[in-house]
Amino acid sequence: MDQLTPKQTQELRSLLQTSKTKLEQQLLDAKFATGVVILDQSSVGRVSRVDAMQQQSMAVSTQAKAEATLRKVIIALKRMDGESFGYCSQCDEPIKFNRLKVQPQASHCLRCQVQLDHI
């Protein structure tokens, strides 16, 4: 049986809620790291402007990934409310619980995801 049990659904909802909270906090924390680079020798020490700009660039990239993941988590929570959660959005087959446990925001079964990754 591939359909999710109510207990499994609740476990996944909890994982999604926890992930949502962590991502929202990460994005709040990232606002400082992605701001304009100001080289203040008293607060930065001997870090060069180039190093500070590289750190800012990495923070921007991390922020973009967090935003994308947060969007997927929110969509998964909405799918859960609409009862389409746990079904592949491409082939409409159930997504295995083990996959969802690792990546609860997944909207494709493993077979369809592999096909999408090779396009």
C-alpha distances in whole Angstrom, upper triangle without the diagonal:
4,6,8,10,13,14,13,14,17,18,17,20,22,22,23,26,27,27,29,31,32,32,35,37,37,38,41,42,42,45,47,46,46,50,53,54,57,59,60,62,62,58,57,59,60,57,58,57,55,53,52,52,49,47,47,46,43,43,42,40,38,38,37,34,33,34,31,29,30,29,26,25,27,25,21,23,24,21,19,21,21,17,17,16,13,13,15,19,20,17,15,12,9,11,9,10,13,15,15,16,19,20,18,21,19,19,18,15,17,17,19,21,22,24,25,27,29,30
4,6,9,13,14,11,12,16,16,15,17,20,19,20,23,24,24,26,28,29,29,31,34,34,35,37,39,39,41,44,43,43,46,49,50,54,55,57,58,59,55,53,56,57,53,55,54,52,50,49,48,46,44,44,42,40,39,39,36,34,35,33,30,30,30,28,25,26,26,22,21,23,21,18,20,21,17,16,19,19,15,14,13,9,10,12,15,16,14,12,9,6,7,6,7,10,11,12,13,16,16,15,17,15,15,14,11,13,14,16,17,19,21,22,23,25,27
4,7,10,11,9,10,13,14,13,15,18,18,18,21,23,23,24,27,28,28,30,32,33,34,36,38,38,40,43,42,42,45,49,50,53,55,56,58,58,54,53,56,57,54,55,54,52,50,49,48,46,44,44,42,40,39,38,36,34,34,33,30,29,29,27,24,25,24,21,20,21,19,16,17,18,15,13,16,15,12,11,10,7,9,12,15,16,15,12,9,6,8,8,8,12,13,12,13,16,16,14,16,15,14,14,12,15,17,17,18,21,22,23,25,27,28
4,7,8,6,6,10,10,10,12,14,15,15,18,19,20,21,24,25,25,27,29,30,31,33,35,35,38,40,40,40,43,46,48,51,53,54,56,55,52,51,53,54,51,53,52,50,48,47,46,44,42,42,40,38,37,37,34,32,32,31,28,27,27,25,22,23,23,19,18,19,18,14,15,16,14,11,14,14,11,11,9,7,10,13,16,18,17,14,12,8,9,8,7,10,12,10,11,15,15,12,14,14,14,15,14,16,18,19,19,22,24,24,25,28,29
4,5,5,6,9,10,11,12,14,15,16,18,20,21,22,24,26,27,28,30,31,33,35,36,37,39,42,42,42,45,48,50,53,54,55,57,57,53,52,55,56,53,55,54,52,50,49,48,46,44,44,43,40,39,39,37,34,34,34,31,29,30,28,25,25,25,22,20,21,20,17,16,18,16,13,15,16,12,14,12,10,13,17,19,22,20,17,15,12,12,11,9,13,15,13,13,17,17,15,17,17,18,19,17,19,22,23,23,25,27,28,29,32,33
4,5,5,6,9,10,10,12,14,15,16,18,20,21,22,24,25,27,29,30,31,33,34,36,38,40,40,41,44,47,49,51,53,54,56,55,52,51,54,55,52,54,53,52,50,48,48,46,44,43,42,40,38,38,37,34,33,33,30,28,29,28,24,24,24,22,19,20,19,16,15,16,15,11,13,14,12,14,12,12,15,18,20,23,22,19,18,14,15,14,12,15,17,14,14,18,18,15,17,18,19,20,19,22,24,25,25,28,29,29,31,34,35
4,5,5,6,9,10,11,12,14,15,17,18,20,21,23,24,26,27,29,30,32,33,34,37,39,39,40,43,46,48,50,52,53,54,53,50,49,52,53,51,52,52,51,48,47,47,45,42,42,41,39,37,37,36,33,33,33,30,28,28,27,24,24,24,22,19,20,20,17,16,18,17,13,15,17,15,16,14,13,17,20,22,25,24,21,20,16,16,14,11,14,16,13,12,16,17,14,17,18,20,21,20,22,25,26,25,28,30,30,31,34,35
4,5,5,6,9,10,11,12,14,15,16,18,20,21,22,24,26,27,28,30,31,32,35,37,37,37,41,44,45,48,50,51,52,52,48,47,50,51,48,50,49,48,45,44,44,42,40,39,39,36,34,35,33,30,30,30,27,25,26,25,21,21,22,19,17,18,18,14,14,17,15,12,15,16,14,15,12,10,14,17,19,22,21,19,17,13,12,11,7,10,12,10,9,13,13,11,14,15,16,18,17,18,21,22,22,24,26,26,27,30,32
4,5,5,6,9,10,10,12,14,15,16,18,20,21,22,24,25,27,28,30,31,33,36,36,36,39,42,44,47,49,50,51,51,47,47,49,51,48,49,48,47,45,43,43,41,39,38,37,35,33,33,32,29,28,28,25,23,24,23,20,19,19,17,14,15,15,12,11,13,12,8,11,13,10,12,9,9,12,15,17,20,20,17,16,13,12,12,9,12,13,10,10,13,13,10,12,14,14,16,16,18,21,21,21,24,26,25,26,30,31
4,5,5,6,9,10,10,12,14,15,16,18,20,21,23,24,26,27,29,30,32,35,35,35,38,42,43,46,48,48,50,49,46,45,48,50,47,49,48,47,44,43,43,41,38,38,37,35,33,33,32,29,28,28,26,23,24,23,20,19,20,18,15,16,16,13,11,14,13,10,12,14,13,15,12,12,16,19,20,24,24,21,20,16,15,15,12,14,15,12,11,15,15,11,14,16,17,19,19,22,25,25,24,27,29,28,29,32,34
4,5,5,6,9,10,11,12,14,16,17,18,20,21,22,24,26,27,28,31,33,33,34,37,40,42,44,46,46,48,47,44,43,46,47,44,46,46,45,42,41,41,39,36,36,35,33,31,31,30,27,27,27,24,22,23,22,19,18,20,17,14,16,17,13,12,16,15,12,14,17,15,16,13,13,16,19,21,24,24,22,20,17,15,14,10,12,13,10,8,12,12,10,13,15,17,19,19,20,23,24,23,25,28,27,28,31,32
4,5,5,6,9,10,10,12,14,15,16,18,20,21,22,24,25,26,29,31,31,31,34,38,39,42,44,45,46,46,42,42,44,46,43,44,43,42,40,39,38,36,34,33,33,30,29,29,27,24,24,24,21,19,20,19,15,15,16,14,11,13,13,10,9,13,12,9,12,15,13,14,10,10,14,16,18,21,21,19,18,14,12,12,9,10,11,7,7,10,9,6,9,11,13,15,16,17,21,21,19,22,25,24,24,28,29
4,5,5,6,9,10,10,12,14,15,16,18,20,21,23,24,25,27,30,30,31,33,37,39,41,43,44,46,45,42,41,44,46,43,44,43,42,40,38,38,36,34,33,33,30,28,28,27,24,23,23,21,19,19,19,15,14,15,13,10,11,12,9,7,10,11,8,10,13,12,13,10,11,15,17,18,22,23,20,20,16,15,15,12,14,14,10,10,13,12,8,10,13,14,17,18,20,23,23,21,25,27,25,26,30,30
4,5,5,6,8,10,11,12,14,15,17,18,20,21,23,24,26,29,29,30,32,36,37,40,42,42,44,43,39,39,42,44,41,43,42,41,39,37,37,35,33,32,32,30,27,28,27,24,23,24,21,18,19,19,16,15,17,15,11,13,15,12,10,14,14,12,13,17,16,17,14,15,18,20,22,25,26,23,23,20,18,17,14,15,16,12,11,13,13,10,12,15,17,20,21,22,26,25,24,27,29,28,28,31,33
4,6,5,6,9,10,11,12,14,15,16,18,20,21,22,25,27,27,27,30,34,35,38,39,40,42,41,38,37,40,41,38,40,39,38,36,34,34,32,30,30,29,26,25,25,24,21,20,21,18,16,17,17,13,13,15,13,10,12,14,11,10,14,15,12,15,18,17,17,14,14,17,19,20,23,24,23,22,19,16,16,13,13,13,10,8,10,9,7,9,12,15,18,18,19,23,23,21,24,26,25,25,28,30
4,5,5,6,9,10,10,12,14,15,16,18,20,21,23,26,25,26,28,32,34,36,38,39,41,41,37,36,39,41,38,39,38,37,35,33,33,31,29,28,28,25,23,23,22,19,18,19,16,14,14,14,11,10,11,10,6,8,10,8,7,11,12,10,13,15,15,15,12,13,16,17,18,21,23,21,21,18,16,16,14,15,14,10,10,11,9,6,7,11,13,16,18,19,22,22,20,23,25,23,23,27,28
4,5,5,6,9,10,11,12,14,15,17,18,20,22,24,25,25,28,32,33,36,38,38,40,40,36,36,39,40,38,39,38,38,35,33,33,32,29,28,28,26,24,24,23,20,19,20,18,15,15,16,13,10,13,12,8,9,12,10,8,12,13,12,13,16,17,17,14,16,19,21,21,25,26,24,24,21,19,20,17,18,17,14,13,14,13,10,11,14,16,20,21,23,26,25,23,26,29,27,27,31,31
4,5,5,6,9,10,11,12,14,16,17,18,21,23,23,24,27,30,32,34,36,36,38,37,33,33,36,38,35,37,36,36,33,31,31,30,27,27,27,24,22,23,22,19,18,19,17,14,15,16,13,11,14,14,10,12,15,13,12,15,17,15,17,20,20,20,17,18,21,23,23,27,28,26,26,23,21,21,18,18,17,14,13,13,13,11,12,16,18,21,22,23,27,27,24,27,29,28,27,31,32
4,5,5,6,8,10,10,12,14,15,16,19,21,21,21,24,28,29,32,34,34,36,36,32,31,34,36,33,35,34,33,30,29,29,27,24,24,24,21,19,20,19,15,15,16,13,10,12,13,9,8,11,11,7,10,13,11,11,14,16,15,17,20,20,20,16,17,20,21,21,24,26,25,25,22,19,20,17,17,16,13,12,12,10,9,10,13,16,19,20,21,25,24,21,24,26,24,24,28,29
4,6,5,6,9,10,11,12,14,15,17,20,20,20,23,27,28,31,33,34,36,36,32,31,35,36,33,35,33,33,31,29,28,27,25,23,23,21,19,19,18,15,14,15,13,10,10,11,9,6,9,10,6,7,11,11,10,12,15,14,16,18,19,19,16,18,21,21,21,24,27,25,26,23,21,22,19,20,18,15,15,15,13,11,10,14,16,20,22,23,26,25,22,25,28,25,25,29,29
4,6,5,6,9,10,11,12,14,16,18,19,20,22,26,28,30,32,32,34,34,30,30,33,35,32,34,33,33,30,28,28,27,24,23,24,22,19,19,20,16,15,16,15,11,12,14,12,9,12,13,10,11,14,14,13,15,18,17,18,21,22,22,20,21,24,25,25,28,30,29,29,27,24,25,22,22,21,18,17,17,16,14,14,18,20,23,25,26,30,29,26,29,31,29,28,32,33
4,5,5,6,9,10,10,12,15,17,17,18,21,24,25,28,29,30,32,31,27,27,30,32,29,31,30,30,27,25,25,24,21,21,21,19,16,17,17,14,13,15,13,10,11,14,11,9,13,14,11,13,16,16,15,18,20,19,21,24,24,24,21,22,25,26,26,29,31,30,30,27,24,25,22,22,21,18,17,16,15,14,14,18,20,23,25,25,29,28,25,28,30,28,27,31,32
4,5,5,6,9,10,10,13,15,15,16,18,22,23,26,28,29,31,31,27,26,30,31,28,30,28,28,26,24,23,22,19,18,19,16,14,14,14,11,9,11,10,6,8,10,8,6,10,11,9,11,14,14,14,17,19,19,20,23,24,23,20,22,24,24,24,27,29,28,29,27,24,24,23,22,20,18,17,16,14,14,13,16,19,22,24,24,28,26,23,26,28,25,24,28,29
4,5,5,6,9,10,11,14,15,15,17,21,23,25,28,28,31,30,27,26,30,32,29,30,29,28,27,24,24,23,20,19,20,18,15,15,16,13,10,12,12,8,8,12,10,8,11,13,11,11,15,16,15,17,19,20,20,23,25,24,22,24,26,26,26,28,31,30,31,29,26,27,25,25,23,21,20,20,17,17,15,19,21,24,26,27,30,29,26,29,31,28,27,31,31
4,5,5,6,9,10,12,13,14,17,20,22,24,26,26,28,28,24,24,27,29,27,28,27,27,25,22,23,22,19,18,19,18,14,15,16,13,11,14,14,10,11,14,13,11,14,16,14,15,18,19,18,20,23,23,24,26,28,28,25,26,29,29,29,32,34,33,34,31,29,29,27,27,25,23,22,21,19,19,18,21,24,27,29,30,33,32,29,31,33,31,30,33,34
4,5,5,6,9,11,11,12,15,18,19,22,24,24,26,26,22,22,25,27,24,25,24,24,22,19,20,19,16,15,16,14,11,12,13,9,8,11,11,8,10,13,12,10,14,15,14,15,19,19,19,21,24,24,25,28,29,28,25,26,29,29,28,31,33,33,33,31,28,29,27,26,24,22,21,20,18,19,18,21,23,26,28,28,31,30,27,29,31,29,27,31,31
4,5,5,7,10,10,10,12,16,18,20,23,24,26,26,23,22,26,27,24,25,24,23,22,19,19,18,16,14,15,14,10,10,12,9,6,9,10,7,7,11,11,9,12,15,14,15,18,19,19,21,23,24,25,27,29,28,25,27,29,28,28,30,33,33,33,32,29,30,28,28,26,24,23,22,20,20,18,21,23,26,28,29,32,30,27,29,31,28,27,31,31
4,5,6,8,10,11,12,16,18,19,22,23,25,25,21,21,25,27,24,25,24,24,22,19,20,20,17,15,17,16,12,13,15,12,10,13,14,11,11,15,15,13,15,18,17,17,20,22,21,23,25,26,26,29,31,30,28,30,32,32,31,34,36,36,37,35,32,33,31,31,29,26,26,25,23,23,21,24,26,29,32,32,35,34,31,33,35,32,31,34,34
4,6,6,8,9,11,15,16,18,20,20,22,22,18,18,21,23,21,23,21,22,20,17,17,18,14,13,15,14,10,12,14,11,10,13,14,11,13,16,16,15,18,20,19,19,23,24,23,25,28,28,29,32,33,33,30,31,34,33,33,35,38,37,38,36,33,34,32,31,29,27,26,25,23,24,22,25,28,31,33,33,36,35,31,33,36,33,31,35,35
4,5,5,6,9,12,13,16,18,19,21,21,18,17,21,22,19,20,19,19,17,14,14,14,11,10,12,11,7,8,10,8,7,10,12,10,11,14,15,14,17,19,19,19,22,24,24,26,28,28,30,32,33,32,30,31,33,32,32,34,37,37,37,36,33,34,32,31,29,27,27,25,23,24,22,25,27,29,32,32,35,33,30,32,34,31,29,32,33
4,6,5,6,10,12,14,17,18,21,21,18,17,21,23,20,21,19,19,18,15,15,16,13,10,12,13,9,9,12,11,9,12,14,12,12,16,17,16,18,21,20,20,23,25,25,26,29,30,31,33,35,34,32,33,35,34,33,35,39,38,39,38,35,36,35,34,32,30,30,28,26,26,24,27,29,31,34,34,37,35,32,34,36,33,31,34,34
4,6,6,9,10,11,14,15,17,17,14,14,18,20,17,18,16,17,16,12,13,14,12,9,12,13,9,10,14,13,11,14,16,15,16,19,20,19,21,24,24,24,27,28,28,30,33,33,34,36,38,37,35,36,38,38,37,39,42,42,43,41,38,39,37,36,34,33,32,30,28,29,27,30,32,35,37,37,40,38,35,37,39,35,34,37,37
4,6,9,9,11,13,14,17,17,14,13,16,18,15,16,14,15,13,10,10,11,8,6,9,9,6,8,11,10,9,13,15,14,15,18,19,19,21,23,23,24,27,28,29,30,33,33,35,37,38,37,35,36,37,36,36,38,41,41,42,40,37,38,36,35,33,31,31,29,27,28,26,29,31,33,36,35,38,37,33,34,36,33,31,34,35
4,7,8,11,14,16,19,20,16,15,19,20,16,17,14,14,13,10,9,11,9,5,7,9,6,6,9,10,8,11,13,13,13,16,18,18,19,22,23,23,26,27,28,29,32,33,34,36,37,36,34,35,37,35,34,36,39,39,41,39,36,37,36,35,33,31,31,29,27,28,26,28,30,32,35,34,37,35,32,33,35,32,30,33,33
4,6,9,12,14,17,18,15,15,18,19,16,16,14,15,14,11,10,12,11,7,10,12,9,9,13,13,12,14,17,16,16,19,21,21,22,25,26,26,28,30,31,32,34,35,36,38,40,39,37,38,40,38,37,39,42,42,44,43,40,41,40,39,36,35,35,33,30,31,29,31,33,35,38,38,40,39,35,37,38,35,33,36,36
4,6,10,12,15,17,15,14,17,18,15,14,11,13,13,10,9,12,11,8,11,13,12,11,15,16,15,17,20,20,19,22,24,24,25,28,29,29,31,34,34,35,37,39,40,41,43,42,40,41,43,41,40,42,45,45,47,46,43,44,43,42,39,38,38,36,34,35,32,34,36,38,41,41,43,41,38,39,40,37,35,38,37
4,6,9,12,14,12,11,14,14,12,11,8,10,10,7,6,10,9,7,10,13,12,12,15,17,16,18,21,21,21,24,26,26,28,30,31,31,34,36,36,37,40,41,42,44,45,44,42,43,44,43,42,43,47,47,48,47,44,45,44,43,40,39,39,36,35,36,34,36,38,40,42,41,44,42,39,40,41,38,36,38,38
4,6,9,11,10,9,12,13,11,10,8,11,12,8,9,13,12,11,14,16,15,16,19,20,19,22,24,24,25,27,29,29,31,33,34,34,37,39,39,40,43,44,45,47,48,47,45,46,48,46,45,47,50,51,52,50,47,48,47,46,43,42,42,39,38,39,37,39,41,43,46,45,47,46,42,43,45,42,40,42,42
4,6,9,8,7,9,9,8,8,6,10,10,8,10,13,12,12,15,17,16,18,21,21,21,24,26,26,27,30,31,31,33,36,36,37,39,41,41,43,45,46,47,49,51,50,47,48,50,49,48,49,52,53,54,52,49,50,49,47,45,44,43,41,39,41,39,41,43,45,47,46,49,48,44,45,47,44,41,43,44
4,5,6,6,8,9,9,10,10,13,13,10,13,16,15,15,18,20,19,20,23,24,23,26,28,28,29,32,33,33,35,37,38,38,41,42,43,44,47,48,49,51,52,51,49,50,52,51,50,51,55,55,56,54,51,51,50,48,46,45,44,42,41,42,41,43,45,47,49,49,51,50,46,47,49,46,44,46,47
4,6,5,5,6,8,9,10,14,13,11,15,17,16,17,20,21,20,22,25,25,26,28,30,30,31,34,35,35,38,40,40,41,43,45,45,47,49,50,51,53,55,54,51,52,54,53,52,53,57,57,57,56,53,53,51,50,48,47,46,43,42,44,43,45,47,49,51,50,53,52,48,49,51,48,45,48,48
4,6,6,9,10,12,13,17,16,14,17,19,18,18,22,23,22,24,27,26,26,30,31,31,32,35,36,35,38,40,40,41,44,45,45,47,49,50,51,53,55,54,51,52,54,53,53,54,58,58,58,56,53,53,51,50,48,47,46,43,43,44,43,45,48,50,52,51,54,53,49,50,52,49,47,50,50
4,6,9,10,12,13,16,14,12,15,17,15,16,19,20,18,21,23,23,23,26,28,27,28,32,32,32,34,37,36,37,40,41,41,43,46,46,47,49,51,50,47,48,50,50,49,51,54,54,54,53,49,49,48,46,44,43,42,40,39,40,39,41,44,46,48,47,50,49,46,47,49,46,44,46,47
4,6,6,9,10,12,10,9,12,14,12,13,17,17,16,19,21,21,21,25,26,26,27,30,31,31,33,35,35,36,39,40,41,43,45,45,47,49,50,49,46,47,49,48,48,49,52,52,53,51,48,48,46,45,43,42,41,38,37,39,38,40,43,44,46,45,48,47,43,44,46,44,41,44,44
4,6,9,11,13,12,11,15,16,14,16,19,20,19,22,24,24,25,28,29,29,31,33,34,34,37,39,38,40,43,43,44,46,48,48,50,52,53,52,49,50,52,51,51,52,55,55,56,54,50,50,49,47,45,45,43,40,40,42,41,43,46,47,49,48,51,50,46,47,49,46,44,46,47
4,6,9,11,10,10,14,15,14,16,19,19,20,22,24,24,26,28,29,30,32,34,35,35,38,39,40,41,44,45,45,47,49,50,51,54,55,53,50,51,53,51,51,52,55,56,56,55,51,51,50,47,46,45,44,41,41,43,42,43,46,47,49,48,50,50,46,46,48,46,43,45,46
4,7,8,6,7,10,11,10,13,15,16,16,19,20,21,22,25,26,26,28,30,31,32,34,36,36,38,40,41,42,44,46,47,48,50,51,50,47,48,49,48,47,49,52,52,53,51,48,48,47,44,42,42,41,38,37,39,38,40,43,44,46,44,47,46,42,43,45,42,39,41,42
4,5,5,6,9,10,11,12,14,16,17,18,20,21,22,25,26,27,29,31,32,33,35,37,37,39,41,42,43,45,47,48,49,51,52,51,48,48,50,48,48,49,52,53,53,52,48,49,48,46,44,43,43,39,38,41,39,41,43,44,46,45,47,46,42,43,44,42,39,41,42
4,5,5,6,9,10,10,12,14,15,16,18,20,21,22,24,25,26,29,30,31,33,35,36,37,39,40,41,43,45,46,48,49,50,49,46,47,48,47,46,47,50,51,52,51,47,48,47,45,43,42,42,39,38,40,38,39,41,43,45,44,46,45,41,42,43,40,38,40,40
4,5,5,6,9,10,10,12,14,15,17,18,20,21,23,24,25,27,29,30,32,33,34,36,38,39,40,42,44,45,47,48,49,47,45,45,47,45,44,45,48,49,50,49,45,46,45,43,41,41,40,37,36,38,36,37,40,41,43,41,43,42,39,39,40,38,35,37,37
4,5,5,6,9,10,11,12,14,15,16,18,20,21,22,24,26,27,28,30,32,33,34,36,37,39,41,42,43,45,47,48,46,43,44,45,43,43,44,47,47,48,47,43,44,43,41,39,38,38,35,34,36,34,36,38,39,41,40,42,41,37,37,39,37,34,36,36
4,5,5,6,9,10,10,12,14,15,16,18,20,21,22,24,26,26,28,30,31,32,35,36,37,39,40,41,43,45,46,44,42,43,44,42,42,43,46,47,47,46,43,43,42,41,38,38,37,34,33,35,33,35,37,39,41,40,42,41,37,38,40,37,34,36,37
4,5,5,6,9,10,10,12,14,15,16,18,20,21,23,24,25,27,29,30,31,33,35,36,37,39,40,42,43,45,43,41,41,42,41,40,41,44,45,46,45,42,42,42,40,37,37,37,34,32,34,32,33,35,37,39,38,40,39,35,36,37,34,32,34,34
4,5,5,6,9,10,11,12,14,15,17,18,20,21,23,24,26,27,29,30,32,33,35,36,38,39,41,42,43,41,39,39,40,39,38,39,42,43,43,43,39,40,39,37,35,35,34,31,30,32,30,31,34,35,37,35,37,36,33,33,35,32,29,31,32
4,5,5,6,9,10,10,12,14,15,16,18,20,21,22,24,26,27,28,30,31,32,34,36,37,39,40,41,40,37,38,39,38,37,38,41,42,42,41,38,38,37,36,33,33,32,29,28,30,28,30,32,34,36,35,37,36,32,33,35,32,29,32,32
4,5,5,6,9,10,10,12,14,15,16,18,20,21,22,24,25,27,29,30,31,33,34,36,37,39,40,39,36,37,38,37,36,37,40,41,42,41,37,38,37,36,33,33,32,30,28,30,28,29,31,33,35,35,37,36,32,33,35,32,29,32,32
4,5,5,6,9,10,11,13,14,15,17,19,20,21,23,24,26,27,29,30,32,33,35,37,38,39,37,35,35,36,35,34,35,38,39,40,39,36,37,36,35,32,31,31,28,26,28,26,28,29,31,33,32,34,33,29,30,32,29,26,28,29
4,5,5,6,8,10,11,12,14,15,17,18,20,21,22,24,26,27,29,30,32,33,35,36,37,35,33,33,34,33,32,33,36,37,38,37,33,34,33,31,29,28,28,25,24,26,24,25,27,29,31,30,32,31,27,28,30,27,24,27,27
4,5,5,6,9,10,10,12,14,15,16,18,20,21,22,24,25,26,28,30,31,33,34,36,34,31,32,34,32,32,33,36,37,37,36,33,34,33,31,29,28,27,25,23,25,23,25,27,29,31,30,33,31,28,29,31,28,26,29,29
4,5,5,6,9,10,10,12,14,15,17,19,20,21,23,24,26,27,29,30,32,33,34,33,30,31,33,31,30,31,35,35,36,35,32,33,33,31,29,28,28,25,23,24,22,24,26,27,30,30,32,30,27,28,29,26,24,27,27
4,5,5,6,9,10,11,12,14,16,17,18,20,21,23,25,26,27,29,31,32,33,31,29,29,30,28,27,29,32,33,33,33,29,31,30,29,26,25,26,23,21,22,20,21,23,25,27,26,29,27,23,24,26,23,21,24,24
4,5,5,6,9,10,11,12,14,15,16,18,20,21,22,24,26,27,29,30,31,29,27,27,29,27,27,28,31,32,32,31,28,29,28,26,24,23,23,20,18,20,18,20,22,24,26,25,28,27,23,24,26,23,21,24,25
4,5,5,6,9,10,10,12,14,15,16,18,20,21,22,24,25,27,29,30,28,26,27,28,27,26,28,31,31,32,31,28,29,28,27,25,23,24,21,19,20,18,20,22,24,27,26,29,27,24,26,27,24,23,26,26
4,5,5,6,9,10,11,13,14,15,17,18,20,21,23,24,26,27,28,27,25,26,27,25,24,25,29,29,30,29,27,28,28,27,24,23,23,21,18,19,17,18,20,22,25,24,27,25,21,23,25,21,20,23,23
4,5,5,6,8,10,11,12,14,15,17,18,20,21,22,25,26,27,25,22,23,24,22,22,23,26,27,28,27,23,25,24,23,20,19,20,17,15,16,14,15,17,19,21,21,24,22,19,20,22,19,17,21,21
4,5,5,6,9,10,10,12,14,15,16,18,20,21,23,24,25,24,21,22,24,23,22,24,27,27,28,26,23,24,23,23,20,18,19,17,14,15,13,15,17,20,22,22,25,24,20,22,24,21,20,24,24
4,5,5,6,9,10,11,12,14,15,17,18,20,21,23,24,23,21,22,23,22,21,23,27,26,28,26,24,25,25,24,22,20,21,19,16,16,13,15,17,20,23,23,26,24,21,23,25,21,21,24,24
4,5,5,6,9,10,11,12,14,16,17,18,20,21,22,20,18,20,21,19,18,20,23,23,24,24,21,23,22,22,19,18,19,17,14,14,11,13,14,16,19,20,22,20,17,20,21,17,17,20,20
4,5,5,6,9,10,10,12,14,15,16,19,20,21,19,16,17,19,18,17,19,22,22,23,21,19,20,19,19,16,14,15,14,10,11,8,10,12,15,17,18,21,19,16,19,20,18,17,21,21
4,5,5,6,9,10,11,12,14,15,17,18,20,19,16,18,20,19,18,21,24,23,24,23,20,22,20,21,18,16,16,15,12,12,9,12,14,17,20,21,24,22,19,22,24,21,20,24,24
4,5,5,6,9,10,11,12,14,16,17,18,17,15,17,18,17,16,19,22,21,23,22,19,22,21,22,19,16,18,17,14,13,9,12,12,15,19,20,23,20,18,21,22,19,19,23,23
4,5,5,6,9,10,10,12,14,15,16,14,12,14,15,14,13,16,19,18,19,18,16,18,17,18,15,13,15,14,10,9,6,8,9,12,15,16,19,17,15,18,19,16,17,21,20
4,5,5,6,9,10,10,13,14,15,14,11,13,15,15,15,18,20,19,20,18,16,17,16,17,15,12,13,13,10,8,5,9,10,14,16,18,21,19,17,20,22,19,20,23,24
4,5,5,6,9,10,11,12,14,14,12,14,16,17,16,19,21,20,21,20,18,20,19,20,18,15,16,16,13,11,8,11,12,16,18,20,23,21,19,23,24,21,22,26,26
4,5,5,6,9,10,10,12,11,9,12,13,13,12,15,18,16,18,17,16,18,18,19,17,14,16,17,13,11,8,10,9,13,16,18,21,18,17,21,21,19,20,24,23
4,5,5,6,9,10,10,9,7,9,11,12,11,15,17,15,16,14,13,15,14,16,14,11,13,14,10,8,5,8,7,11,14,16,19,17,16,19,21,19,20,23,23
4,5,5,6,9,10,10,8,11,13,15,14,18,20,18,19,16,15,17,16,18,16,13,14,16,13,9,8,11,11,15,17,20,22,21,20,23,24,22,24,27,27
4,5,5,6,9,9,8,12,13,15,14,17,19,17,18,17,16,19,18,20,19,15,17,19,16,12,11,13,12,15,18,21,23,21,20,24,25,23,24,28,27
4,5,5,6,5,5,8,9,11,10,14,16,13,15,13,13,16,15,18,16,13,16,17,15,11,10,11,9,13,15,18,20,18,18,22,22,20,22,26,25
4,5,5,6,5,8,10,13,13,17,18,15,15,13,13,15,14,17,16,12,14,16,14,11,10,12,11,14,16,19,21,20,19,23,24,23,24,28,28
4,6,8,8,11,13,16,15,19,20,17,18,16,16,19,17,20,19,16,18,20,18,14,13,15,14,17,19,22,25,23,23,27,27,26,28,31,31
4,6,7,11,11,14,13,17,18,14,16,15,16,18,18,21,20,17,19,21,19,16,14,15,13,16,18,22,23,22,22,26,26,24,27,30,29
4,5,8,9,12,12,16,16,12,13,12,13,15,15,19,18,15,17,20,18,14,14,14,13,15,16,20,21,20,21,24,25,24,26,29,29
4,6,6,9,8,12,12,9,11,10,11,14,14,17,16,13,16,18,16,13,12,12,10,12,13,17,18,16,17,21,21,20,22,25,25
4,6,8,9,13,13,10,11,9,9,11,11,14,13,10,13,15,13,9,9,9,8,10,11,15,17,16,16,19,20,19,21,24,24
4,7,9,12,12,9,9,6,5,8,8,11,10,8,11,13,11,9,9,8,7,9,9,12,14,14,14,17,18,18,20,23,23
4,6,9,8,5,5,4,5,9,11,13,12,10,14,15,13,12,11,9,7,7,8,11,12,11,13,16,16,16,18,21,21
4,5,6,5,5,6,6,10,12,14,12,11,15,16,13,12,11,8,6,4,5,9,10,8,9,13,13,12,15,17,17
4,6,6,8,10,10,13,15,17,15,14,17,18,15,14,12,10,6,6,8,12,12,9,10,14,13,12,15,17,17
4,6,8,11,11,14,17,19,16,16,20,20,17,17,15,12,8,7,8,11,10,7,9,12,11,10,13,15,14
4,5,9,10,13,16,18,16,16,20,20,18,18,17,13,10,8,8,11,9,7,11,13,12,12,15,17,16
4,7,9,12,15,17,15,15,19,20,18,16,16,13,10,9,9,12,12,10,13,15,15,15,18,20,20
4,6,9,12,15,13,13,17,18,17,16,16,13,11,9,7,11,10,10,12,15,15,16,18,20,20
4,6,9,12,11,10,14,15,14,13,14,11,10,9,7,10,11,12,13,16,16,17,19,21,22
4,6,9,7,7,10,12,11,10,11,8,8,7,5,8,10,10,11,13,15,15,17,19,21
4,6,5,7,9,10,11,10,13,10,11,10,7,8,11,12,13,15,17,18,18,21,23
4,5,5,6,9,10,9,12,11,12,12,10,11,14,16,15,17,20,20,21,23,25
4,5,5,6,9,9,12,11,14,13,11,11,14,16,15,16,19,20,20,22,25
4,5,5,6,7,10,8,10,10,8,8,11,13,11,13,16,16,16,19,21
4,5,5,4,7,6,9,10,9,10,14,14,13,15,18,17,18,21,23
4,6,6,9,10,13,13,13,13,17,18,16,18,21,21,20,23,25
4,6,9,9,13,13,12,12,16,17,14,16,19,19,18,21,23
4,5,6,9,10,11,11,15,15,12,14,17,16,16,19,21
4,5,8,11,11,13,16,16,14,17,19,18,18,22,23
4,6,9,11,13,16,15,13,16,18,16,16,20,21
4,6,8,9,12,11,9,12,14,13,13,17,18
4,7,10,12,10,9,12,13,12,13,17,17
4,6,8,6,6,9,10,9,11,14,15
4,6,5,6,9,10,11,12,14,16
4,6,5,6,9,10,10,12,15
4,6,5,6,9,10,11,13
4,5,5,6,9,10,11
4,5,5,6,9,10
4,5,5,6,9
4,5,5,7
4,5,5
4,6
4
